Amino acid sequence: MTTRLQRSRSDRKLAGVAGGLAQYFGIDPMLVRLAFVLLIFAPHSIIVPIYLILWIVMPEEPVTQQPAAAEPHRCDPYTGQPIQ
């Protein structure tokens, strides 16, 4: 399986950048978010422009196609036997 740098669809708070970086590096997304917040307060921080550039440049994770679900089996609630 090839790992690609993409913005996450499932683990996002704002744009999915932190979730995508966490998936790419195999770490907890909360650590990436914490690093972003801590770097905002660093002197001469350029983390906000970097985040905005990543938001624009990183492609979004593709939508996964769920297979069509078959009709669910119906059972009698009292006996548990399938209904014909």
mmCIF file of the N, C-alpha and C atoms, coordinates in Angstrom:
data_MODEL
# 
_entry.id   MODEL 
# 
loop_
_atom_site.group_PDB 
_atom_site.id 
_atom_site.type_symbol 
_atom_site.label_atom_id 
_atom_site.label_alt_id 
_atom_site.label_comp_id 
_atom_site.label_asym_id 
_atom_site.label_entity_id 
_atom_site.label_seq_id 
_atom_site.pdbx_PDB_ins_code 
_atom_site.Cartn_x 
_atom_site.Cartn_y 
_atom_site.Cartn_z 
_atom_site.occupancy 
_atom_site.B_iso_or_equiv 
_atom_site.pdbx_formal_charge 
_atom_site.auth_seq_id 
_atom_site.auth_comp_id 
_atom_site.auth_asym_id 
_atom_site.auth_atom_id 
_atom_site.pdbx_PDB_model_num 
ATOM 1   N N  . MET A 1 1  ? 0.843   -1.181  0.000  1.00 0.00 ? 1  MET A N  1 
ATOM 2   C CA . MET A 1 1  ? 0.000   0.000   0.000  1.00 0.00 ? 1  MET A CA 1 
ATOM 3   C C  . MET A 1 1  ? 0.884   1.239   0.000  1.00 0.00 ? 1  MET A C  1 
ATOM 4   N N  . THR A 1 2  ? 0.585   2.155   -0.874 1.00 0.00 ? 2  THR A N  1 
ATOM 5   C CA . THR A 1 2  ? 1.350   3.379   -0.972 1.00 0.00 ? 2  THR A CA 1 
ATOM 6   C C  . THR A 1 2  ? 0.690   4.456   -0.129 1.00 0.00 ? 2  THR A C  1 
ATOM 7   N N  . THR A 1 3  ? 1.491   5.134   0.669  1.00 0.00 ? 3  THR A N  1 
ATOM 8   C CA . THR A 1 3  ? 0.972   6.212   1.498  1.00 0.00 ? 3  THR A CA 1 
ATOM 9   C C  . THR A 1 3  ? 1.124   7.515   0.729  1.00 0.00 ? 3  THR A C  1 
ATOM 10  N N  . ARG A 1 4  ? 0.041   8.246   0.631  1.00 0.00 ? 4  ARG A N  1 
ATOM 11  C CA . ARG A 1 4  ? 0.057   9.531   -0.054 1.00 0.00 ? 4  ARG A CA 1 
ATOM 12  C C  . ARG A 1 4  ? -0.285  10.630  0.926  1.00 0.00 ? 4  ARG A C  1 
ATOM 13  N N  . LEU A 1 5  ? 0.291   11.795  0.720  1.00 0.00 ? 5  LEU A N  1 
ATOM 14  C CA . LEU A 1 5  ? 0.003   12.949  1.551  1.00 0.00 ? 5  LEU A CA 1 
ATOM 15  C C  . LEU A 1 5  ? -1.273  13.603  1.040  1.00 0.00 ? 5  LEU A C  1 
ATOM 16  N N  . GLN A 1 6  ? -2.369  13.415  1.794  1.00 0.00 ? 6  GLN A N  1 
ATOM 17  C CA . GLN A 1 6  ? -3.677  13.937  1.409  1.00 0.00 ? 6  GLN A CA 1 
ATOM 18  C C  . GLN A 1 6  ? -4.376  14.486  2.638  1.00 0.00 ? 6  GLN A C  1 
ATOM 19  N N  . ARG A 1 7  ? -5.240  15.474  2.414  1.00 0.00 ? 7  ARG A N  1 
ATOM 20  C CA . ARG A 1 7  ? -6.063  15.979  3.515  1.00 0.00 ? 7  ARG A CA 1 
ATOM 21  C C  . ARG A 1 7  ? -7.103  14.927  3.868  1.00 0.00 ? 7  ARG A C  1 
ATOM 22  N N  . SER A 1 8  ? -7.299  14.723  5.147  1.00 0.00 ? 8  SER A N  1 
ATOM 23  C CA . SER A 1 8  ? -8.209  13.686  5.617  1.00 0.00 ? 8  SER A CA 1 
ATOM 24  C C  . SER A 1 8  ? -9.665  14.132  5.505  1.00 0.00 ? 8  SER A C  1 
ATOM 25  N N  . ARG A 1 9  ? -10.526 13.217  5.108  1.00 0.00 ? 9  ARG A N  1 
ATOM 26  C CA . ARG A 1 9  ? -11.964 13.476  5.112  1.00 0.00 ? 9  ARG A CA 1 
ATOM 27  C C  . ARG A 1 9  ? -12.593 13.049  6.433  1.00 0.00 ? 9  ARG A C  1 
ATOM 28  N N  . SER A 1 10 ? -12.022 12.002  7.033  1.00 0.00 ? 10 SER A N  1 
ATOM 29  C CA . SER A 1 10 ? -12.645 11.443  8.232  1.00 0.00 ? 10 SER A CA 1 
ATOM 30  C C  . SER A 1 10 ? -12.133 12.070  9.519  1.00 0.00 ? 10 SER A C  1 
ATOM 31  N N  . ASP A 1 11 ? -10.913 12.584  9.528  1.00 0.00 ? 11 ASP A N  1 
ATOM 32  C CA . ASP A 1 11 ? -10.325 13.129  10.749 1.00 0.00 ? 11 ASP A CA 1 
ATOM 33  C C  . ASP A 1 11 ? -9.961  14.589  10.514 1.00 0.00 ? 11 ASP A C  1 
ATOM 34  N N  . ARG A 1 12 ? -10.972 15.429  10.527 1.00 0.00 ? 12 ARG A N  1 
ATOM 35  C CA . ARG A 1 12 ? -10.725 16.842  10.278 1.00 0.00 ? 12 ARG A CA 1 
ATOM 36  C C  . ARG A 1 12 ? -11.429 17.700  11.308 1.00 0.00 ? 12 ARG A C  1 
ATOM 37  N N  . LYS A 1 13 ? -10.788 18.796  11.635 1.00 0.00 ? 13 LYS A N  1 
ATOM 38  C CA . LYS A 1 13 ? -11.388 19.816  12.485 1.00 0.00 ? 13 LYS A CA 1 
ATOM 39  C C  . LYS A 1 13 ? -11.638 21.079  11.669 1.00 0.00 ? 13 LYS A C  1 
ATOM 40  N N  . LEU A 1 14 ? -10.664 21.454  10.854 1.00 0.00 ? 14 LEU A N  1 
ATOM 41  C CA . LEU A 1 14 ? -10.815 22.633  10.019 1.00 0.00 ? 14 LEU A CA 1 
ATOM 42  C C  . LEU A 1 14 ? -10.754 22.241  8.543  1.00 0.00 ? 14 LEU A C  1 
ATOM 43  N N  . ALA A 1 15 ? -9.574  21.844  8.076  1.00 0.00 ? 15 ALA A N  1 
ATOM 44  C CA . ALA A 1 15 ? -9.429  21.513  6.659  1.00 0.00 ? 15 ALA A CA 1 
ATOM 45  C C  . ALA A 1 15 ? -8.932  20.103  6.417  1.00 0.00 ? 15 ALA A C  1 
ATOM 46  N N  . GLY A 1 16 ? -8.546  19.383  7.463  1.00 0.00 ? 16 GLY A N  1 
ATOM 47  C CA . GLY A 1 16 ? -8.045  18.032  7.301  1.00 0.00 ? 16 GLY A CA 1 
ATOM 48  C C  . GLY A 1 16 ? -6.551  17.950  7.116  1.00 0.00 ? 16 GLY A C  1 
ATOM 49  N N  . VAL A 1 17 ? -5.845  19.084  7.244  1.00 0.00 ? 17 VAL A N  1 
ATOM 50  C CA . VAL A 1 17 ? -4.397  19.090  7.053  1.00 0.00 ? 17 VAL A CA 1 
ATOM 51  C C  . VAL A 1 17 ? -3.710  18.300  8.158  1.00 0.00 ? 17 VAL A C  1 
ATOM 52  N N  . ALA A 1 18 ? -4.038  18.569  9.408  1.00 0.00 ? 18 ALA A N  1 
ATOM 53  C CA . ALA A 1 18 ? -3.400  17.867  10.528 1.00 0.00 ? 18 ALA A CA 1 
ATOM 54  C C  . ALA A 1 18 ? -3.717  16.369  10.484 1.00 0.00 ? 18 ALA A C  1 
ATOM 55  N N  . GLY A 1 19 ? -4.960  16.024  10.166 1.00 0.00 ? 19 GLY A N  1 
ATOM 56  C CA . GLY A 1 19 ? -5.335  14.616  10.058 1.00 0.00 ? 19 GLY A CA 1 
ATOM 57  C C  . GLY A 1 19 ? -4.592  13.915  8.939  1.00 0.00 ? 19 GLY A C  1 
ATOM 58  N N  . GLY A 1 20 ? -4.411  14.594  7.816  1.00 0.00 ? 20 GLY A N  1 
ATOM 59  C CA . GLY A 1 20 ? -3.675  14.023  6.692  1.00 0.00 ? 20 GLY A CA 1 
ATOM 60  C C  . GLY A 1 20 ? -2.198  13.845  7.002  1.00 0.00 ? 20 GLY A C  1 
ATOM 61  N N  . LEU A 1 21 ? -1.602  14.843  7.660  1.00 0.00 ? 21 LEU A N  1 
ATOM 62  C CA . LEU A 1 21 ? -0.198  14.711  8.051  1.00 0.00 ? 21 LEU A CA 1 
ATOM 63  C C  . LEU A 1 21 ? -0.017  13.572  9.053  1.00 0.00 ? 21 LEU A C  1 
ATOM 64  N N  . ALA A 1 22 ? -0.949  13.437  9.972  1.00 0.00 ? 22 ALA A N  1 
ATOM 65  C CA . ALA A 1 22 ? -0.865  12.361  10.962 1.00 0.00 ? 22 ALA A CA 1 
ATOM 66  C C  . ALA A 1 22 ? -0.985  10.992  10.297 1.00 0.00 ? 22 ALA A C  1 
ATOM 67  N N  . GLN A 1 23 ? -1.897  10.856  9.339  1.00 0.00 ? 23 GLN A N  1 
ATOM 68  C CA . GLN A 1 23 ? -2.020  9.585   8.620  1.00 0.00 ? 23 GLN A CA 1 
ATOM 69  C C  . GLN A 1 23 ? -0.747  9.278   7.844  1.00 0.00 ? 23 GLN A C  1 
ATOM 70  N N  . TYR A 1 24 ? -0.152  10.283  7.230  1.00 0.00 ? 24 TYR A N  1 
ATOM 71  C CA . TYR A 1 24 ? 1.045   10.091  6.419  1.00 0.00 ? 24 TYR A CA 1 
ATOM 72  C C  . TYR A 1 24 ? 2.227   9.622   7.280  1.00 0.00 ? 24 TYR A C  1 
ATOM 73  N N  . PHE A 1 25 ? 2.395   10.250  8.457  1.00 0.00 ? 25 PHE A N  1 
ATOM 74  C CA . PHE A 1 25 ? 3.513   9.904   9.328  1.00 0.00 ? 25 PHE A CA 1 
ATOM 75  C C  . PHE A 1 25 ? 3.183   8.802   10.322 1.00 0.00 ? 25 PHE A C  1 
ATOM 76  N N  . GLY A 1 26 ? 1.940   8.366   10.375 1.00 0.00 ? 26 GLY A N  1 
ATOM 77  C CA . GLY A 1 26 ? 1.546   7.278   11.254 1.00 0.00 ? 26 GLY A CA 1 
ATOM 78  C C  . GLY A 1 26 ? 1.561   7.649   12.729 1.00 0.00 ? 26 GLY A C  1 
ATOM 79  N N  . ILE A 1 27 ? 1.139   8.885   13.037 1.00 0.00 ? 27 ILE A N  1 
ATOM 80  C CA . ILE A 1 27 ? 1.100   9.331   14.429 1.00 0.00 ? 27 ILE A CA 1 
ATOM 81  C C  . ILE A 1 27 ? -0.303  9.802   14.773 1.00 0.00 ? 27 ILE A C  1 
ATOM 82  N N  . ASP A 1 28 ? -0.503  10.104  16.041 1.00 0.00 ? 28 ASP A N  1 
ATOM 83  C CA . ASP A 1 28 ? -1.808  10.563  16.521 1.00 0.00 ? 28 ASP A CA 1 
ATOM 84  C C  . ASP A 1 28 ? -2.073  11.979  16.006 1.00 0.00 ? 28 ASP A C  1 
ATOM 85  N N  . PRO A 1 29 ? -3.256  12.233  15.439 1.00 0.00 ? 29 PRO A N  1 
ATOM 86  C CA . PRO A 1 29 ? -3.569  13.570  14.924 1.00 0.00 ? 29 PRO A CA 1 
ATOM 87  C C  . PRO A 1 29 ? -3.539  14.648  16.000 1.00 0.00 ? 29 PRO A C  1 
ATOM 88  N N  . MET A 1 30 ? -3.820  14.287  17.243 1.00 0.00 ? 30 MET A N  1 
ATOM 89  C CA . MET A 1 30 ? -3.796  15.274  18.314 1.00 0.00 ? 30 MET A CA 1 
ATOM 90  C C  . MET A 1 30 ? -2.381  15.836  18.506 1.00 0.00 ? 30 MET A C  1 
ATOM 91  N N  . LEU A 1 31 ? -1.359  15.013  18.280 1.00 0.00 ? 31 LEU A N  1 
ATOM 92  C CA . LEU A 1 31 ? 0.018   15.503  18.392 1.00 0.00 ? 31 LEU A CA 1 
ATOM 93  C C  . LEU A 1 31 ? 0.326   16.536  17.309 1.00 0.00 ? 31 LEU A C  1 
ATOM 94  N N  . VAL A 1 32 ? -0.160  16.312  16.110 1.00 0.00 ? 32 VAL A N  1 
ATOM 95  C CA . VAL A 1 32 ? 0.064   17.266  15.016 1.00 0.00 ? 32 VAL A CA 1 
ATOM 96  C C  . VAL A 1 32 ? -0.667  18.564  15.313 1.00 0.00 ? 32 VAL A C  1 
ATOM 97  N N  . ARG A 1 33 ? -1.902  18.465  15.796 1.00 0.00 ? 33 ARG A N  1 
ATOM 98  C CA . ARG A 1 33 ? -2.660  19.675  16.135 1.00 0.00 ? 33 ARG A CA 1 
ATOM 99  C C  . ARG A 1 33 ? -1.982  20.450  17.271 1.00 0.00 ? 33 ARG A C  1 
ATOM 100 N N  . LEU A 1 34 ? -1.486  19.726  18.259 1.00 0.00 ? 34 LEU A N  1 
ATOM 101 C CA . LEU A 1 34 ? -0.788  20.361  19.375 1.00 0.00 ? 34 LEU A CA 1 
ATOM 102 C C  . LEU A 1 34 ? 0.475   21.062  18.883 1.00 0.00 ? 34 LEU A C  1 
ATOM 103 N N  . ALA A 1 35 ? 1.193   20.438  17.976 1.00 0.00 ? 35 ALA A N  1 
ATOM 104 C CA . ALA A 1 35 ? 2.394   21.065  17.417 1.00 0.00 ? 35 ALA A CA 1 
ATOM 105 C C  . ALA A 1 35 ? 2.039   22.350  16.665 1.00 0.00 ? 35 ALA A C  1 
ATOM 106 N N  . PHE A 1 36 ? 0.953   22.330  15.900 1.00 0.00 ? 36 PHE A N  1 
ATOM 107 C CA . PHE A 1 36 ? 0.520   23.547  15.197 1.00 0.00 ? 36 PHE A CA 1 
ATOM 108 C C  . PHE A 1 36 ? 0.209   24.659  16.185 1.00 0.00 ? 36 PHE A C  1 
ATOM 109 N N  . VAL A 1 37 ? -0.521  24.342  17.246 1.00 0.00 ? 37 VAL A N  1 
ATOM 110 C CA . VAL A 1 37 ? -0.905  25.356  18.230 1.00 0.00 ? 37 VAL A CA 1 
ATOM 111 C C  . VAL A 1 37 ? 0.326   25.908  18.944 1.00 0.00 ? 37 VAL A C  1 
ATOM 112 N N  . LEU A 1 38 ? 1.249   25.030  19.333 1.00 0.00 ? 38 LEU A N  1 
ATOM 113 C CA . LEU A 1 38 ? 2.459   25.500  20.021 1.00 0.00 ? 38 LEU A CA 1 
ATOM 114 C C  . LEU A 1 38 ? 3.332   26.353  19.104 1.00 0.00 ? 38 LEU A C  1 
ATOM 115 N N  . LEU A 1 39 ? 3.400   25.990  17.825 1.00 0.00 ? 39 LEU A N  1 
ATOM 116 C CA . LEU A 1 39 ? 4.222   26.758  16.884 1.00 0.00 ? 39 LEU A CA 1 
ATOM 117 C C  . LEU A 1 39 ? 3.623   28.120  16.550 1.00 0.00 ? 39 LEU A C  1 
ATOM 118 N N  . ILE A 1 40 ? 2.327   28.294  16.756 1.00 0.00 ? 40 ILE A N  1 
ATOM 119 C CA . ILE A 1 40 ? 1.717   29.600  16.525 1.00 0.00 ? 40 ILE A CA 1 
ATOM 120 C C  . ILE A 1 40 ? 2.312   30.628  17.479 1.00 0.00 ? 40 ILE A C  1 
ATOM 121 N N  . PHE A 1 41 ? 2.622   30.198  18.713 1.00 0.00 ? 41 PHE A N  1 
ATOM 122 C CA . PHE A 1 41 ? 3.118   31.121  19.724 1.00 0.00 ? 41 PHE A CA 1 
ATOM 123 C C  . PHE A 1 41 ? 4.636   31.293  19.685 1.00 0.00 ? 41 PHE A C  1 
ATOM 124 N N  . ALA A 1 42 ? 5.329   30.604  18.792 1.00 0.00 ? 42 ALA A N  1 
ATOM 125 C CA . ALA A 1 42 ? 6.778   30.760  18.666 1.00 0.00 ? 42 ALA A CA 1 
ATOM 126 C C  . ALA A 1 42 ? 7.086   32.111  18.024 1.00 0.00 ? 42 ALA A C  1 
ATOM 127 N N  . PRO A 1 43 ? 8.190   32.731  18.439 1.00 0.00 ? 43 PRO A N  1 
ATOM 128 C CA . PRO A 1 43 ? 8.541   34.017  17.823 1.00 0.00 ? 43 PRO A CA 1 
ATOM 129 C C  . PRO A 1 43 ? 8.847   33.839  16.328 1.00 0.00 ? 43 PRO A C  1 
ATOM 130 N N  . HIS A 1 44 ? 8.426   34.771  15.546 1.00 0.00 ? 44 HIS A N  1 
ATOM 131 C CA . HIS A 1 44 ? 8.625   34.760  14.090 1.00 0.00 ? 44 HIS A CA 1 
ATOM 132 C C  . HIS A 1 44 ? 8.041   33.496  13.455 1.00 0.00 ? 44 HIS A C  1 
ATOM 133 N N  . SER A 1 45 ? 6.897   33.089  13.949 1.00 0.00 ? 45 SER A N  1 
ATOM 134 C CA . SER A 1 45 ? 6.273   31.862  13.466 1.00 0.00 ? 45 SER A CA 1 
ATOM 135 C C  . SER A 1 45 ? 5.679   32.066  12.079 1.00 0.00 ? 45 SER A C  1 
ATOM 136 N N  . ILE A 1 46 ? 5.904   31.072  11.223 1.00 0.00 ? 46 ILE A N  1 
ATOM 137 C CA . ILE A 1 46 ? 5.315   31.107  9.887  1.00 0.00 ? 46 ILE A CA 1 
ATOM 138 C C  . ILE A 1 46 ? 4.367   29.921  9.714  1.00 0.00 ? 46 ILE A C  1 
ATOM 139 N N  . ILE A 1 47 ? 3.888   29.364  10.823 1.00 0.00 ? 47 ILE A N  1 
ATOM 140 C CA . ILE A 1 47 ? 3.069   28.157  10.748 1.00 0.00 ? 47 ILE A CA 1 
ATOM 141 C C  . ILE A 1 47 ? 1.708   28.430  10.094 1.00 0.00 ? 47 ILE A C  1 
ATOM 142 N N  . VAL A 1 48 ? 1.150   29.623  10.302 1.00 0.00 ? 48 VAL A N  1 
ATOM 143 C CA . VAL A 1 48 ? -0.163  29.918  9.698  1.00 0.00 ? 48 VAL A CA 1 
ATOM 144 C C  . VAL A 1 48 ? -0.067  29.952  8.175  1.00 0.00 ? 48 VAL A C  1 
ATOM 145 N N  . PRO A 1 49 ? 0.921   30.655  7.597  1.00 0.00 ? 49 PRO A N  1 
ATOM 146 C CA . PRO A 1 49 ? 1.035   30.581  6.128  1.00 0.00 ? 49 PRO A CA 1 
ATOM 147 C C  . PRO A 1 49 ? 1.334   29.167  5.624  1.00 0.00 ? 49 PRO A C  1 
ATOM 148 N N  . ILE A 1 50 ? 2.133   28.403  6.384  1.00 0.00 ? 50 ILE A N  1 
ATOM 149 C CA . ILE A 1 50 ? 2.421   27.023  5.982  1.00 0.00 ? 50 ILE A CA 1 
ATOM 150 C C  . ILE A 1 50 ? 1.143   26.200  5.975  1.00 0.00 ? 50 ILE A C  1 
ATOM 151 N N  . TYR A 1 51 ? 0.313   26.364  7.017  1.00 0.00 ? 51 TYR A N  1 
ATOM 152 C CA . TYR A 1 51 ? -0.959  25.643  7.085  1.00 0.00 ? 51 TYR A CA 1 
ATOM 153 C C  . TYR A 1 51 ? -1.849  26.019  5.906  1.00 0.00 ? 51 TYR A C  1 
ATOM 154 N N  . LEU A 1 52 ? -1.936  27.308  5.604  1.00 0.00 ? 52 LEU A N  1 
ATOM 155 C CA . LEU A 1 52 ? -2.770  27.751  4.479  1.00 0.00 ? 52 LEU A CA 1 
ATOM 156 C C  . LEU A 1 52 ? -2.254  27.209  3.146  1.00 0.00 ? 52 LEU A C  1 
ATOM 157 N N  . ILE A 1 53 ? -0.936  27.176  2.982  1.00 0.00 ? 53 ILE A N  1 
ATOM 158 C CA . ILE A 1 53 ? -0.365  26.622  1.744  1.00 0.00 ? 53 ILE A CA 1 
ATOM 159 C C  . ILE A 1 53 ? -0.672  25.132  1.644  1.00 0.00 ? 53 ILE A C  1 
ATOM 160 N N  . LEU A 1 54 ? -0.522  24.407  2.759  1.00 0.00 ? 54 LEU A N  1 
ATOM 161 C CA . LEU A 1 54 ? -0.842  22.977  2.738  1.00 0.00 ? 54 LEU A CA 1 
ATOM 162 C C  . LEU A 1 54 ? -2.324  22.752  2.438  1.00 0.00 ? 54 LEU A C  1 
ATOM 163 N N  . TRP A 1 55 ? -3.182  23.611  2.961  1.00 0.00 ? 55 TRP A N  1 
ATOM 164 C CA . TRP A 1 55 ? -4.618  23.508  2.715  1.00 0.00 ? 55 TRP A CA 1 
ATOM 165 C C  . TRP A 1 55 ? -4.906  23.615  1.214  1.00 0.00 ? 55 TRP A C  1 
ATOM 166 N N  . ILE A 1 56 ? -4.192  24.506  0.558  1.00 0.00 ? 56 ILE A N  1 
ATOM 167 C CA . ILE A 1 56 ? -4.416  24.725  -0.875 1.00 0.00 ? 56 ILE A CA 1 
ATOM 168 C C  . ILE A 1 56 ? -3.751  23.638  -1.718 1.00 0.00 ? 56 ILE A C  1 
ATOM 169 N N  . VAL A 1 57 ? -2.528  23.224  -1.347 1.00 0.00 ? 57 VAL A N  1 
ATOM 170 C CA . VAL A 1 57 ? -1.727  22.331  -2.182 1.00 0.00 ? 57 VAL A CA 1 
ATOM 171 C C  . VAL A 1 57 ? -2.082  20.856  -1.991 1.00 0.00 ? 57 VAL A C  1 
ATOM 172 N N  . MET A 1 58 ? -2.366  20.452  -0.757 1.00 0.00 ? 58 MET A N  1 
ATOM 173 C CA . MET A 1 58 ? -2.634  19.030  -0.502 1.00 0.00 ? 58 MET A CA 1 
ATOM 174 C C  . MET A 1 58 ? -3.968  18.618  -1.112 1.00 0.00 ? 58 MET A C  1 
ATOM 175 N N  . PRO A 1 59 ? -3.985  17.540  -1.889 1.00 0.00 ? 59 PRO A N  1 
ATOM 176 C CA . PRO A 1 59 ? -5.263  17.066  -2.427 1.00 0.00 ? 59 PRO A CA 1 
ATOM 177 C C  . PRO A 1 59 ? -6.099  16.433  -1.316 1.00 0.00 ? 59 PRO A C  1 
ATOM 178 N N  . GLU A 1 60 ? -7.401  16.481  -1.496 1.00 0.00 ? 60 GLU A N  1 
ATOM 179 C CA . GLU A 1 60 ? -8.291  15.880  -0.513 1.00 0.00 ? 60 GLU A CA 1 
ATOM 180 C C  . GLU A 1 60 ? -8.373  14.376  -0.754 1.00 0.00 ? 60 GLU A C  1 
ATOM 181 N N  . GLU A 1 61 ? -8.498  13.650  0.322  1.00 0.00 ? 61 GLU A N  1 
ATOM 182 C CA . GLU A 1 61 ? -8.622  12.198  0.255  1.00 0.00 ? 61 GLU A CA 1 
ATOM 183 C C  . GLU A 1 61 ? -9.850  11.837  -0.585 1.00 0.00 ? 61 GLU A C  1 
ATOM 184 N N  . PRO A 1 62 ? -9.725  10.874  -1.505 1.00 0.00 ? 62 PRO A N  1 
ATOM 185 C CA . PRO A 1 62 ? -10.886 10.534  -2.334 1.00 0.00 ? 62 PRO A CA 1 
ATOM 186 C C  . PRO A 1 62 ? -11.998 9.896   -1.499 1.00 0.00 ? 62 PRO A C  1 
ATOM 187 N N  . VAL A 1 63 ? -13.208 10.041  -1.994 1.00 0.00 ? 63 VAL A N  1 
ATOM 188 C CA . VAL A 1 63 ? -14.370 9.446   -1.332 1.00 0.00 ? 63 VAL A CA 1 
ATOM 189 C C  . VAL A 1 63 ? -14.328 7.947   -1.586 1.00 0.00 ? 63 VAL A C  1 
ATOM 190 N N  . THR A 1 64 ? -14.444 7.170   -0.522 1.00 0.00 ? 64 THR A N  1 
ATOM 191 C CA . THR A 1 64 ? -14.463 5.718   -0.691 1.00 0.00 ? 64 THR A CA 1 
ATOM 192 C C  . THR A 1 64 ? -15.875 5.271   -1.027 1.00 0.00 ? 64 THR A C  1 
ATOM 193 N N  . GLN A 1 65 ? -15.969 4.415   -2.002 1.00 0.00 ? 65 GLN A N  1 
ATOM 194 C CA . GLN A 1 65 ? -17.267 3.906   -2.425 1.00 0.00 ? 65 GLN A CA 1 
ATOM 195 C C  . GLN A 1 65 ? -17.643 2.728   -1.538 1.00 0.00 ? 65 GLN A C  1 
ATOM 196 N N  . GLN A 1 66 ? -18.763 2.822   -0.853 1.00 0.00 ? 66 GLN A N  1 
ATOM 197 C CA . GLN A 1 66 ? -19.272 1.734   -0.039 1.00 0.00 ? 66 GLN A CA 1 
ATOM 198 C C  . GLN A 1 66 ? -20.037 0.780   -0.951 1.00 0.00 ? 66 GLN A C  1 
ATOM 199 N N  . PRO A 1 67 ? -19.812 -0.527  -0.836 1.00 0.00 ? 67 PRO A N  1 
ATOM 200 C CA . PRO A 1 67 ? -20.602 -1.450  -1.656 1.00 0.00 ? 67 PRO A CA 1 
ATOM 201 C C  . PRO A 1 67 ? -22.072 -1.368  -1.260 1.00 0.00 ? 67 PRO A C  1 
ATOM 202 N N  . ALA A 1 68 ? -22.916 -1.531  -2.239 1.00 0.00 ? 68 ALA A N  1 
ATOM 203 C CA . ALA A 1 68 ? -24.357 -1.467  -1.967 1.00 0.00 ? 68 ALA A CA 1 
ATOM 204 C C  . ALA A 1 68 ? -24.738 -2.584  -1.011 1.00 0.00 ? 68 ALA A C  1 
ATOM 205 N N  . ALA A 1 69 ? -25.426 -2.216  0.030  1.00 0.00 ? 69 ALA A N  1 
ATOM 206 C CA . ALA A 1 69 ? -25.815 -3.211  1.036  1.00 0.00 ? 69 ALA A CA 1 
ATOM 207 C C  . ALA A 1 69 ? -26.987 -4.034  0.513  1.00 0.00 ? 69 ALA A C  1 
ATOM 208 N N  . ALA A 1 70 ? -26.903 -5.332  0.765  1.00 0.00 ? 70 ALA A N  1 
ATOM 209 C CA . ALA A 1 70 ? -28.011 -6.207  0.400  1.00 0.00 ? 70 ALA A CA 1 
ATOM 210 C C  . ALA A 1 70 ? -29.171 -5.935  1.347  1.00 0.00 ? 70 ALA A C  1 
ATOM 211 N N  . GLU A 1 71 ? -30.338 -6.373  0.939  1.00 0.00 ? 71 GLU A N  1 
ATOM 212 C CA . GLU A 1 71 ? -31.500 -6.178  1.789  1.00 0.00 ? 71 GLU A CA 1 
ATOM 213 C C  . GLU A 1 71 ? -31.278 -6.902  3.121  1.00 0.00 ? 71 GLU A C  1 
ATOM 214 N N  . PRO A 1 72 ? -31.504 -6.225  4.225  1.00 0.00 ? 72 PRO A N  1 
ATOM 215 C CA . PRO A 1 72 ? -31.240 -6.869  5.519  1.00 0.00 ? 72 PRO A CA 1 
ATOM 216 C C  . PRO A 1 72 ? -32.203 -8.034  5.760  1.00 0.00 ? 72 PRO A C  1 
ATOM 217 N N  . HIS A 1 73 ? -31.707 -9.025  6.461  1.00 0.00 ? 73 HIS A N  1 
ATOM 218 C CA . HIS A 1 73 ? -32.543 -10.173 6.793  1.00 0.00 ? 73 HIS A CA 1 
ATOM 219 C C  . HIS A 1 73 ? -33.511 -9.751  7.888  1.00 0.00 ? 73 HIS A C  1 
ATOM 220 N N  . ARG A 1 74 ? -34.768 -10.048 7.663  1.00 0.00 ? 74 ARG A N  1 
ATOM 221 C CA . ARG A 1 74 ? -35.777 -9.719  8.666  1.00 0.00 ? 74 ARG A CA 1 
ATOM 222 C C  . ARG A 1 74 ? -36.064 -10.958 9.491  1.00 0.00 ? 74 ARG A C  1 
ATOM 223 N N  . CYS A 1 75 ? -36.118 -10.775 10.801 1.00 0.00 ? 75 CYS A N  1 
ATOM 224 C CA . CYS A 1 75 ? -36.370 -11.890 11.702 1.00 0.00 ? 75 CYS A CA 1 
ATOM 225 C C  . CYS A 1 75 ? -37.555 -11.557 12.595 1.00 0.00 ? 75 CYS A C  1 
ATOM 226 N N  . ASP A 1 76 ? -38.257 -12.603 12.994 1.00 0.00 ? 76 ASP A N  1 
ATOM 227 C CA . ASP A 1 76 ? -39.348 -12.467 13.944 1.00 0.00 ? 76 ASP A CA 1 
ATOM 228 C C  . ASP A 1 76 ? -38.748 -12.040 15.291 1.00 0.00 ? 76 ASP A C  1 
ATOM 229 N N  . PRO A 1 77 ? -39.210 -10.933 15.876 1.00 0.00 ? 77 PRO A N  1 
ATOM 230 C CA . PRO A 1 77 ? -38.604 -10.464 17.119 1.00 0.00 ? 77 PRO A CA 1 
ATOM 231 C C  . PRO A 1 77 ? -38.829 -11.410 18.305 1.00 0.00 ? 77 PRO A C  1 
ATOM 232 N N  . TYR A 1 78 ? -39.812 -12.279 18.216 1.00 0.00 ? 78 TYR A N  1 
ATOM 233 C CA . TYR A 1 78 ? -40.112 -13.173 19.345 1.00 0.00 ? 78 TYR A CA 1 
ATOM 234 C C  . TYR A 1 78 ? -39.374 -14.502 19.240 1.00 0.00 ? 78 TYR A C  1 
ATOM 235 N N  . THR A 1 79 ? -39.276 -15.047 18.030 1.00 0.00 ? 79 THR A N  1 
ATOM 236 C CA . THR A 1 79 ? -38.656 -16.364 17.878 1.00 0.00 ? 79 THR A CA 1 
ATOM 237 C C  . THR A 1 79 ? -37.235 -16.273 17.325 1.00 0.00 ? 79 THR A C  1 
ATOM 238 N N  . GLY A 1 80 ? -36.915 -15.187 16.641 1.00 0.00 ? 80 GLY A N  1 
ATOM 239 C CA . GLY A 1 80 ? -35.609 -15.055 16.018 1.00 0.00 ? 80 GLY A CA 1 
ATOM 240 C C  . GLY A 1 80 ? -35.490 -15.774 14.703 1.00 0.00 ? 80 GLY A C  1 
ATOM 241 N N  . GLN A 1 81 ? -36.589 -16.361 14.218 1.00 0.00 ? 81 GLN A N  1 
ATOM 242 C CA . GLN A 1 81 ? -36.587 -17.087 12.954 1.00 0.00 ? 81 GLN A CA 1 
ATOM 243 C C  . GLN A 1 81 ? -36.714 -16.109 11.786 1.00 0.00 ? 81 GLN A C  1 
ATOM 244 N N  . PRO A 1 82 ? -36.041 -16.409 10.662 1.00 0.00 ? 82 PRO A N  1 
ATOM 245 C CA . PRO A 1 82 ? -36.163 -15.535 9.495  1.00 0.00 ? 82 PRO A CA 1 
ATOM 246 C C  . PRO A 1 82 ? -37.606 -15.489 8.982  1.00 0.00 ? 82 PRO A C  1 
ATOM 247 N N  . ILE A 1 83 ? -38.020 -14.297 8.554  1.00 0.00 ? 83 ILE A N  1 
ATOM 248 C CA . ILE A 1 83 ? -39.347 -14.114 7.966  1.00 0.00 ? 83 ILE A CA 1 
ATOM 249 C C  . ILE A 1 83 ? -39.237 -14.377 6.474  1.00 0.00 ? 83 ILE A C  1 
ATOM 250 N N  . GLN A 1 84 ? -40.132 -15.214 5.952  1.00 0.00 ? 84 GLN A N  1 
ATOM 251 C CA . GLN A 1 84 ? -40.114 -15.589 4.536  1.00 0.00 ? 84 GLN A CA 1 
ATOM 252 C C  . GLN A 1 84 ? -40.730 -14.519 3.694  1.00 0.00 ? 84 GLN A C  1 
# 
